[in-house]
Amino acid sequence: MMGSTTGNSTTEPRAAGEYALVEPPDEEIRVLALNTWHSGSKVAGGVELLADLVLATRSSVVLLSEATEATTTVAAELARRGHEYNAVPSHDTGVLSVFPIEDSADLRWMVKARLNIHGRRLTVYSAHLEFRWYASNLPRGYGPGTPAPGEFSEYGFEKLPGGPVTEHAAIQRVNAASGRPDVISTFLADAKAELAEGASVIMGGDLNEPSLLDWTSATAKMFDHNGVVVPWETTRRLHEAGFTDAYRAIYPDPATHPGLTWPSDNPEVDVADLAWAPEADERDRVDYIFTNAPALHLTDVGIVGPRGSIVRGTRQEDITEDHFAATPPRWGSDHKGILATYRLAD
């Protein structure tokens, strides 16, 4: 998970030469956000699988997290197949783009790239936030992985002897200590300057925190929330600042369309390496694409990845109404990705 950190379709693997050349479309921008899981190293041929996915989804902008090496290696693999993507790597996140990149900056928890799309600026941010202080573990009866001497640090990520922690204040304290909300505030300040200059902004990646739109009264008895309703602070700040969650914009009901992205099933990997709370239902949506982009109109969004998750230490197919944009026959991550399609306004 967290890493050391239009219509359903099935994409069959094809030889490199069988893919149509990906060109910058005149009006459409297809954005893929994916945690690469240790740069695609956890599954045999992971880099090739990542390149397959980029081409199969016809992604024009790719936001990679947990991508210490993947940004450059996937770009090189795509180039070997005859597909040129501009790459902006950082120590943990990366951006791939078929559009020209004017400049970029490493913001520690995010990498930022200014894209030129037919003379318009689109500023994209690829994010991977702190995985410790994972406060959504607490209502499920597991430690949040707080470093010593922090609250609950004695339990690591292990099962809590006293059972689930449902006290709202304790959950919020641990979550705030992660620094994730503060990182988002820093991002929002940077994005505000971009918006003031007329840019559109997209931010996506693995935020390692659920959404305030997901832990509601409608889901209080689902996914081992144990009755807890939480206005998770990181996404609360994004929504308050006017950023739109692509998946919730089209699928607003978290009970019928939970959009679960972690822990994803991966048949090639042992279950013990895919989940952190073996006696709980720890499924959550922690991977997102957010926009504040008056010049972009969201036309489609879907999950990319297997239709199964890990629940109480076992593989289980998700019985939901979620829309899957693609379900490849092989998968290289422990997360599912998000694919959002936008159309440039006239």
VEXVEXLO-769823 format. One line per 4 residues: their letters; for each residue x, y, z of C-alpha. Coordinates in pm, 1 decimal. Each point is the difference from the previous one (the first is absolute). Example, Ala and Ser with C-alpha at 12.3 -4.5 7.8 and 13.67 -1.06 7.14 Angstrom:
<rs>
AS> 1230.0:-450.0:780.0 ~ 137.0:344.0:-66.0
</rs>
This chain:
<rs>
MMGS> 0.0:0.0:0.0 ~ 132.0:279.8:131.6 ~ 346.4:-83.6:-104.8 ~ 334.9:36.0:159.4
TTGN> -82.1:206.7:-34.2 ~ -2342.6:-16.3:-2240.4 ~ -149.8:-319.9:64.5 ~ 164.0:-299.3:153.7
STTE> 281.4:-144.8:-203.9 ~ 273.7:-258.3:20.0 ~ 332.6:86.2:-154.0 ~ 194.6:-290.9:-144.4
PRAA> 379.7:27.7:-17.9 ~ 130.2:79.0:-345.0 ~ 338.8:21.8:-163.3 ~ 157.9:344.5:3.3
GEYA> -60.0:63.4:-367.5 ~ -373.6:-70.4:28.6 ~ -73.1:320.7:191.1 ~ -111.9:307.9:-189.4
LVEP> 232.7:293.8:48.4 ~ -117.5:219.5:285.3 ~ -20.6:358.2:-124.5 ~ -113.1:308.7:191.2
PDEE> -373.2:17.3:-73.9 ~ -147.6:328.9:-107.3 ~ -264.5:14.2:272.3 ~ 34.0:-302.2:230.2
IRVL> 232.8:-47.7:295.7 ~ 14.2:-345.4:158.5 ~ 157.5:3.6:345.6 ~ 116.0:-319.4:171.8
ALNT> 101.7:-0.7:366.9 ~ 171.9:-313.8:130.3 ~ 217.1:-119.1:286.8 ~ 267.7:-205.6:-177.3
WHSG> 86.2:-206.2:311.9 ~ 374.2:39.1:33.6 ~ 46.5:113.7:-359.4 ~ -165.3:-311.5:-140.2
SKVA> 257.8:-227.0:161.7 ~ -239.4:-221.4:198.0 ~ -131.2:-194.9:-301.5 ~ 203.8:-155.5:-279.8
GGVE> 10.7:230.6:-300.2 ~ -151.3:284.6:201.5 ~ 146.1:278.6:-211.4 ~ -135.1:-160.5:-316.2
LLAD> -342.3:-37.4:166.7 ~ 2.1:369.3:88.0 ~ 85.1:92.1:-357.8 ~ -274.3:-233.7:-125.8
LVLA> -248.2:175.7:228.6 ~ 93.4:349.3:-114.7 ~ -51.0:-98.5:-363.0 ~ -309.7:-213.9:53.0
TRSS> -176.4:281.4:188.1 ~ 121.0:256.0:-257.4 ~ 115.0:219.5:285.9 ~ 140.5:335.8:-100.0
VVLL> 99.8:103.7:354.8 ~ 118.3:-255.2:257.0 ~ 41.9:79.9:370.9 ~ 219.9:-261.8:166.1
SEAT> 54.8:-51.4:372.2 ~ 245.0:-229.5:179.0 ~ 198.7:46.4:-318.9 ~ 361.2:45.7:104.2
EATT> 120.6:-144.5:-330.4 ~ -320.0:-71.4:-193.2 ~ -40.9:340.5:-161.4 ~ 320.5:-24.7:-198.6
TVAA> -8.3:-376.5:-59.7 ~ -360.2:4.2:-124.8 ~ 75.1:300.3:-221.2 ~ 296.9:-188.7:-143.5
ELAR> -212.7:-309.8:-61.2 ~ -265.4:209.1:-173.3 ~ 267.7:165.5:-214.0 ~ 139.9:-344.0:-91.1
RGHE> -345.9:-82.5:-136.8 ~ -12.1:323.3:-195.9 ~ -211.7:210.9:236.9 ~ 156.7:320.9:126.9
YNAV> -106.8:117.8:343.6 ~ 161.2:293.3:175.5 ~ 109.8:-101.9:349.5 ~ 32.9:191.7:326.7
PSHD> 140.7:-229.1:270.9 ~ 57.5:71.6:367.5 ~ 114.3:-206.8:297.0 ~ -345.5:-158.1:41.6
TGVL> -247.6:135.9:-254.9 ~ -1.3:69.1:-372.0 ~ -185.6:139.0:-298.5 ~ -16.3:-135.9:-354.8
SVFP> -155.0:217.6:-268.3 ~ -49.6:-7.8:-375.7 ~ -31.4:377.1:22.5 ~ 304.5:230.2:17.9
IEDS> 127.1:73.8:351.7 ~ 100.9:362.3:50.9 ~ 155.3:-42.5:346.3 ~ -32.1:-199.9:320.0
ADLR> 73.3:2.7:372.3 ~ 47.8:-259.7:274.2 ~ -227.2:85.3:293.5 ~ 118.6:-297.3:211.8
WMVK> -336.4:-175.7:36.4 ~ -95.4:93.8:-354.9 ~ 163.4:74.0:-330.7 ~ -140.7:286.8:-204.4
ARLN> 6.7:42.3:-377.4 ~ -128.9:281.4:-218.6 ~ -136.0:-141.0:-325.4 ~ -64.7:190.9:-320.2
IHGR> -317.9:-129.8:-163.0 ~ -49.5:180.5:-328.2 ~ 108.0:327.2:158.2 ~ -191.3:-49.6:327.3
RLTV> 170.5:-71.5:328.0 ~ -98.9:-306.3:200.0 ~ 194.2:-36.3:324.0 ~ -2.1:-355.0:134.7
YSAH> 114.8:-131.7:335.6 ~ 76.3:-365.8:69.9 ~ -30.4:-79.8:372.0 ~ 95.6:-273.6:242.9
LEFR> -63.5:101.2:361.1 ~ 122.4:-142.9:332.0 ~ -105.3:-361.8:55.3 ~ 55.8:-8.7:376.0
WYAS> -251.0:141.4:249.0 ~ -252.0:-196.1:-209.5 ~ -295.0:105.0:214.1 ~ -265.6:-198.9:-187.3
NLPR> 152.5:-310.7:160.2 ~ -124.0:108.5:343.8 ~ -375.3:-62.7:-46.8 ~ 95.5:-336.4:-146.5
GYGP> 188.6:-100.2:312.3 ~ 354.0:38.0:-131.8 ~ 288.7:228.7:81.4 ~ 59.8:295.9:-229.7
GTPA> 375.9:-50.2:-31.0 ~ 87.1:306.3:205.4 ~ 375.1:40.9:60.2 ~ 111.8:12.3:363.2
PGEF> -77.7:175.6:224.7 ~ -327.2:95.7:-168.5 ~ -351.0:-102.7:92.3 ~ -58.4:-375.8:-51.6
SEYG> 365.6:-41.6:-106.2 ~ 43.3:-307.2:220.1 ~ -231.1:-196.5:-231.2 ~ 161.0:74.5:-334.9
FEKL> -240.0:-128.1:-264.7 ~ -101.0:-297.6:214.6 ~ -339.7:-89.8:144.6 ~ -104.9:215.4:294.7
PGGP> -54.9:-202.6:318.4 ~ -285.2:229.9:104.4 ~ -185.9:-31.5:-327.3 ~ -115.1:273.8:-238.1
VTEH> 54.8:365.1:88.3 ~ -312.8:192.6:-95.8 ~ 65.7:325.9:185.6 ~ -16.7:272.4:-262.3
AAIQ> 252.6:225.1:172.9 ~ 263.7:-274.6:23.5 ~ -38.3:-89.2:-367.4 ~ 36.0:362.4:-103.1
RVNA> 303.2:55.7:225.4 ~ 186.3:-289.4:-155.8 ~ -97.4:106.6:-348.6 ~ 115.6:357.8:57.5
ASGR> 332.9:-125.6:135.3 ~ 66.7:-165.2:-337.2 ~ 56.1:341.0:-156.8 ~ -220.4:-92.1:-295.9
PDVI> -245.4:288.6:52.3 ~ 289.1:246.7:25.7 ~ 151.9:-132.6:-322.3 ~ -331.6:66.4:-170.9
STFL> -8.4:353.7:135.3 ~ 345.5:58.2:-149.7 ~ -122.0:-143.0:-330.5 ~ -308.1:221.8:6.7
ADAK> 215.0:310.6:43.6 ~ 212.0:-101.5:-298.2 ~ -305.3:-88.6:-207.8 ~ -162.0:332.8:86.0
AELA> 292.0:179.6:-165.1 ~ -35.7:-219.6:-309.2 ~ -372.1:68.4:-21.3 ~ 63.9:373.5:35.8
EGAS> 218.7:-20.3:-310.5 ~ -280.5:-162.6:-198.0 ~ 111.1:-361.6:26.2 ~ -225.6:-297.9:53.7
VIMG> 112.8:-233.8:279.0 ~ -17.2:-377.9:39.9 ~ 135.8:-182.6:304.1 ~ -8.4:-374.7:41.3
GDLN> 160.2:-296.0:165.3 ~ 6.5:-208.0:316.9 ~ -96.6:226.0:292.3 ~ 5.9:-285.2:255.7
EPSL> -318.3:139.2:155.3 ~ -370.6:-64.1:-64.6 ~ -242.8:266.3:-119.4 ~ -250.3:194.9:205.2
LDWT> -244.3:-95.1:-278.3 ~ 53.0:-370.4:72.8 ~ -16.6:-34.8:379.6 ~ -358.9:121.0:27.9
SATA> -316.2:-120.7:173.6 ~ -72.6:-204.2:-314.9 ~ 314.3:-208.8:53.3 ~ 21.1:6.7:379.5
KMFD> -81.4:-371.4:18.8 ~ 212.8:-99.9:-299.6 ~ 369.5:-83.7:-44.3 ~ 51.9:-27.2:378.5
HNGV> -59.3:370.1:57.3 ~ -170.9:-112.5:320.9 ~ -247.6:286.4:-2.6 ~ 265.0:267.3:-43.0
VVPW> -66.7:301.6:-223.1 ~ 311.9:206.5:-67.0 ~ 43.9:324.5:-195.9 ~ 355.2:-97.2:-92.9
ETTR> 203.9:316.8:8.3 ~ 215.6:-34.5:-311.3 ~ -294.5:-37.6:-237.1 ~ -204.6:249.6:202.6
RLHE> 257.3:270.0:-74.1 ~ 3.2:-88.1:-367.9 ~ -378.1:19.7:-28.8 ~ -13.9:322.7:200.5
AGFT> 250.3:152.4:-244.2 ~ -221.2:-86.1:-297.3 ~ 172.7:-313.9:-124.7 ~ -223.5:-267.1:-153.9
DAYR> 50.2:-370.5:70.0 ~ -36.1:-158.0:-345.5 ~ -144.2:-333.5:113.9 ~ -251.6:148.9:244.2
AIYP> -103.5:262.7:-256.9 ~ -149.3:-272.7:-219.3 ~ -68.5:-268.3:263.9 ~ -107.9:189.5:314.3
DPAT> -135.3:-295.5:202.8 ~ 280.2:-161.5:205.5 ~ -221.8:-296.1:90.8 ~ -76.7:-112.0:-356.2
HPGL> 320.7:133.2:-157.5 ~ 265.1:-9.4:273.9 ~ 281.6:23.3:-256.3 ~ 228.7:-221.1:209.7
TWPS> 364.2:20.9:-105.9 ~ 187.6:-170.0:286.0 ~ 84.4:-275.4:77.7 ~ -36.6:-127.8:-353.8
DNPE> 15.6:-368.9:-74.6 ~ 295.4:-113.6:-207.1 ~ -5.6:-372.6:-82.2 ~ 377.0:-10.3:-49.5
VDVA> 75.6:118.1:353.9 ~ -54.0:-167.8:336.0 ~ -295.0:144.4:190.9 ~ 222.9:74.7:298.8
DLAW> 192.0:248.6:-213.9 ~ -313.9:179.7:-116.9 ~ -180.8:91.9:321.7 ~ 91.0:141.3:339.2
APEA> -296.0:-90.8:223.1 ~ -63.5:-373.8:-53.3 ~ -306.1:-21.1:226.4 ~ -172.0:316.7:-125.7
DERD> -174.6:131.5:-306.6 ~ 247.5:278.8:-71.5 ~ -121.0:88.0:-348.9 ~ 10.8:370.1:-76.1
RVDY> 24.0:253.5:-276.9 ~ 334.3:172.1:48.1 ~ 94.6:69.1:-363.8 ~ -151.6:305.8:-163.1
IFTN> -4.5:254.8:-279.4 ~ -101.8:353.3:99.3 ~ -48.7:298.1:-227.9 ~ -49.9:373.2:22.0
APAL> -21.3:61.1:-369.7 ~ -266.0:224.7:-150.3 ~ 136.0:-79.7:-346.6 ~ -44.4:-376.8:46.7
HLTD> -325.3:-194.1:-5.6 ~ -3.1:-345.7:161.8 ~ -160.7:-247.6:-240.9 ~ 88.5:-339.5:149.3
VGIV> 177.1:-158.7:294.6 ~ 59.9:-357.9:104.1 ~ 210.8:-235.9:203.0 ~ 289.5:-178.0:-167.4
GPRG> 107.8:-337.2:134.0 ~ -127.9:-332.6:133.2 ~ -359.3:-34.9:113.6 ~ 111.8:-170.5:319.0
SIVR> 134.1:123.8:332.3 ~ 141.0:-152.5:317.4 ~ -255.1:-30.8:281.2 ~ 90.7:-153.3:337.6
GTRQ> 307.1:-156.5:-151.4 ~ -179.9:-165.1:-290.7 ~ -50.2:80.3:-367.1 ~ -350.6:122.7:-71.5
EDIT> -176.6:142.7:-303.1 ~ -146.8:342.0:69.6 ~ -379.0:-13.4:-38.8 ~ -64.2:364.9:-76.7
EDHF> -139.7:211.6:-282.7 ~ 337.1:162.5:-61.3 ~ 101.1:85.1:-354.0 ~ 322.3:-161.3:-116.3
AATP> 170.5:176.3:-289.0 ~ 235.9:-295.3:-52.4 ~ 74.4:-336.8:161.8 ~ 327.9:-132.0:-142.3
PRWG> 69.0:-375.9:18.6 ~ 322.9:63.7:194.3 ~ 54.9:265.3:263.3 ~ 316.5:146.3:147.5
SDHK> -118.8:187.0:309.3 ~ -168.2:-43.0:337.2 ~ -218.1:303.0:-81.2 ~ -257.2:58.0:-270.0
GILA> 35.2:310.8:-212.3 ~ -235.5:273.9:-113.1 ~ -53.6:111.9:-359.5 ~ -178.9:330.9:-61.3
TYRL> -81.6:147.3:-341.6 ~ -33.9:372.2:-48.6 ~ -97.5:208.0:-301.3 ~ 148.6:341.7:-62.3
AD> -259.0:274.3:0.1 ~ -22.5:218.7:-309.1
</rs>
